[in-house]
Amino acid sequence: MRQIILDTETTGIDPRDGHRLVEIGAVEMVNRRLTGNTYHQFINPEREIDPEAVAVHGITNERVADEPLFADIADDFWAFIEGAELVIHNAPFDVGFMDHEFRMLNDQRGEPRLGPVADHCRILDTLQMARDKHPGQRNNLDALCKRYEIDNGHRVLHGALLDAEILADVYLAMTGGQTALSLDASTGGEGTVGGTTGLAIRRIALEPGRLQVLRPDDAEREAHRAKLARIREAAGECRWDGLAEGGETT
C-alpha cells in the first residue's frame, strides 16, 4: 500500500477567509517502509501571511515572494499524491486547504481537472486515531512524540516537510511499526520532488561484511521487555511475543 504522510503550512486558519497554502511537505511510504521519496514546495500565496501564522511556522511574505504559484506546481503535486492514502494530522484542515486551492485552479482553467482530494485518495487522520487511542489526553504532534519517545528536539518552528517526517515516525509507532530512515539536517538531497527542502532523508544501509553477535545483558533485556509492553499498548498485540516463547528474546 502506498501512503503519503503530508503536512501543510498556510497564511491563516480558514480558506473561506481567503487564506492560502504557503508550504507543502510529504514523504512516501510503501508497505509501511519509507522509500526516501519526498515532495517539498514553498508557494507564493498571492496575499499577505497573517502575523499569527508567521509566529507558528516562521514563513514570511519575503520568503515566498519569489516562489511559484500553486497553479505552477499543482500538476506535479497531484501526480505525487493521487491514488495514495494520505496520512495527515488533523486531516480536515489540510484537505480543506488543498481542496480550496484545487477548486480555485479548476475555476481558473475552466475545467474540473484536479480534486476533490477525498475522491482520489484515501484519508487517514492521525489526530482522530490518537484521540481514539488516548482519550482525554493531549494529542498534538509534540505530545505524541513525547508519549512514543520520538526525538523532535530539532523542531523549533512548524515546517511542512519536517512535520511530515516526524508524523511518519509517530504513525509507525502508533501502529506498532518501525522506521528505517533517519533525518539529515542538510538541504536538497536525492529523492526530493518540488522546490527547496529543509531536510533530506537518507536511508540507513548495512555494509557487507561479517557481523559480530553480542548477547544482551540484564539491563538491555529489561529495556527490551519495556519496549514490547509499549508496542502491546499501542497496537494491541506484539509479534515478538510468539518468538519470546523460546526464551531468547525476553
C-alpha positions in Angstrom: 0.0 0.0 0.0 1.3 3.4 -1.0 0.9 6.1 1.7 1.8 9.8 1.7 2.5 11.4 5.1 1.7 15.0 4.5 1.6 18.4 6.2 0.9 22.0 5.0 1.6 25.5 6.3 -0.8 28.3 5.4 -1.3 32.1 5.6 -4.0 31.7 8.2 -6.7 29.5 9.7 -9.6 29.3 7.3 -9.6 29.1 3.4 -13.1 30.6 3.5 -11.5 33.9 4.6 -9.2 33.8 1.6 -6.2 32.1 3.2 -3.9 30.0 1.1 -1.2 27.4 1.2 2.4 28.6 1.6 4.2 25.2 2.0 3.6 21.6 1.3 5.8 18.7 2.7 5.2 15.0 2.2 7.1 11.7 2.5 6.3 8.5 0.7 5.8 5.1 2.4 5.1 1.8 0.6 4.1 -1.2 2.7 5.0 0.6 5.9 8.5 1.4 4.7 9.7 4.9 4.0 11.0 5.0 0.4 13.1 8.2 0.6 10.9 9.9 -2.0 9.6 13.3 -0.8 7.7 16.3 -2.0 8.5 19.7 -0.7 7.4 23.1 -2.1 7.1 26.6 -0.9 4.3 28.6 -2.6 3.6 32.2 -3.3 0.1 32.6 -1.8 -0.6 35.9 -3.7 -1.7 37.5 -0.4 -0.2 38.6 3.0 0.6 36.0 5.6 -1.1 36.6 9.0 1.4 37.6 11.7 0.0 34.8 13.9 0.7 32.3 11.2 4.3 33.6 10.8 4.8 33.1 14.6 3.9 29.4 14.2 5.8 28.4 11.0 8.3 31.3 10.5 7.5 31.7 6.8 7.4 35.4 5.9 6.0 37.2 2.9 9.5 37.9 1.8 10.5 34.2 2.0 7.8 33.2 -0.5 7.7 36.3 -2.7 9.7 34.6 -5.5 8.3 31.1 -5.1 5.9 29.6 -7.7 2.2 30.0 -7.6 0.0 27.0 -6.7 -1.1 26.9 -10.3 2.5 26.3 -11.4 3.1 23.3 -9.1 -0.4 21.8 -8.9 0.1 19.1 -11.5 3.3 17.8 -10.1 1.8 17.8 -6.6 -1.3 16.0 -7.8 0.8 13.3 -9.5 2.6 12.7 -6.2 -0.5 12.1 -4.1 -3.1 10.8 -6.5 -4.3 7.3 -5.6 -2.4 7.1 -2.3 -3.6 7.0 1.3 -2.9 10.4 2.8 -1.8 10.3 6.4 -2.4 13.7 7.9 -2.6 15.1 11.5 -5.9 17.0 11.7 -6.7 16.0 8.1 -9.8 18.2 7.7 -7.6 21.3 8.0 -5.0 20.3 5.4 -7.5 18.6 3.0 -9.8 21.7 3.2 -6.9 24.0 2.1 -5.9 21.6 -0.7 -9.4 21.3 -2.0 -9.8 25.1 -1.9 -6.6 25.5 -4.0 -7.7 22.9 -6.5 -11.2 24.5 -6.8 -9.7 27.9 -7.5 -7.4 26.4 -10.1 -10.2 24.5 -11.8 -12.2 27.7 -12.0 -9.2 29.5 -13.5 -8.7 26.7 -16.0 -12.4 26.4 -16.8 -12.5 22.6 -16.2 -12.5 20.3 -13.1 -9.2 18.6 -13.8 -7.9 18.1 -10.2 -9.6 17.2 -6.9 -11.5 16.9 -4.7 -8.8 15.1 -2.8 -11.1 12.6 -1.0 -12.5 11.4 -4.4 -9.0 10.3 -5.5 -7.1 9.5 -2.2 -8.0 7.7 1.0 -7.6 9.9 4.1 -6.3 8.8 7.4 -6.5 11.3 10.2 -3.8 10.6 12.8 -5.3 13.2 15.2 -8.6 11.2 15.4 -6.6 8.0 15.7 -4.7 9.4 18.6 -7.9 10.7 20.3 -9.4 7.2 20.0 -6.3 5.6 21.5 -5.6 8.2 24.1 -8.9 9.8 25.1 -8.7 12.8 27.4 -5.0 13.4 26.7 -3.1 15.9 24.6 -2.7 14.5 21.2 -0.8 17.2 19.2 2.4 16.2 17.5 4.7 17.3 20.3 2.7 15.4 22.9 2.7 12.2 20.7 6.5 12.5 20.2 6.9 12.6 24.0 4.5 9.7 24.5 6.1 7.5 21.9 9.7 8.6 22.8 10.4 10.1 19.4 13.1 12.8 19.3 11.8 16.1 17.9 14.3 18.3 19.6 15.2 19.8 16.1 11.6 21.1 15.8 11.6 24.7 16.9 9.0 26.1 14.4 6.5 24.2 12.4 7.6 23.2 8.9 5.7 21.1 6.5 8.4 18.6 5.5 9.9 18.3 9.0 6.4 17.8 10.5 5.6 15.2 7.8 8.9 13.3 8.6 8.1 13.4 12.4 4.5 12.3 11.8 5.8 9.3 9.8 7.7 8.2 12.9 4.6 8.9 15.1 2.3 7.0 12.8 4.6 3.9 12.7 4.9 4.0 16.5 1.2 4.3 17.0 0.5 1.4 14.7 3.3 -0.8 16.1 5.9 -0.3 13.3 9.4 1.0 12.9 11.1 3.4 10.6 14.3 2.6 8.6 15.2 6.2 7.8 16.9 9.0 9.7 16.8 12.8 9.4 19.8 14.6 8.0 19.9 18.3 8.6 21.1 19.2 5.2 19.2 20.8 2.3 18.3 19.4 -1.0 19.2 15.7 -1.4 18.2 12.8 -3.6 14.6 11.7 -3.5 13.2 15.3 -3.3 10.4 16.4 -5.6 9.4 20.0 -6.0 11.2 23.0 -4.6 13.8 23.7 -1.9 13.8 21.3 1.0 14.7 22.0 4.6 15.7 18.4 5.5 16.8 15.4 3.4 16.0 11.8 4.2 18.8 9.3 3.9 18.5 5.5 4.2 20.4 3.6 6.8 22.1 0.7 5.0 24.1 -2.3 6.3 27.5 -2.6 4.8 28.5 -6.1 3.6 30.8 -8.0 5.9 30.8 -10.3 9.0 28.5 -9.1 11.8 29.6 -9.6 15.4 26.9 -11.1 17.6 26.6 -9.5 21.1 24.3 -11.1 23.7 22.2 -8.6 25.7 22.9 -8.0 29.4 20.2 -7.9 32.1 19.6 -4.1 31.7 19.2 -4.5 27.9 16.7 -7.4 28.4 14.7 -5.3 30.8 14.6 -2.3 28.3 13.5 -4.8 25.6 10.6 -6.0 27.8 9.5 -2.4 28.4 9.6 -1.7 24.7 7.4 -4.7 23.9 5.0 -3.6 26.6 4.7 -0.2 24.9 4.1 -1.9 21.5 1.3 -4.0 23.0 -0.3 -0.9 24.5 -0.2 1.0 21.2 -1.1 -1.8 18.8 -3.0 -4.3 20.9 -0.6 -7.1 20.1 3.2 -7.7 19.6 4.5 -10.3 17.2 7.7 -10.6 19.2 5.6 -12.4 21.9 5.5 -15.5 19.8 9.3 -15.6 19.4 9.6 -14.9 23.1 8.2 -18.3 24.0 11.6 -19.8 23.2 13.0 -17.6 25.9 15.7 -15.9 23.7 14.1 -12.6 23.1 13.0 -11.9 26.7 
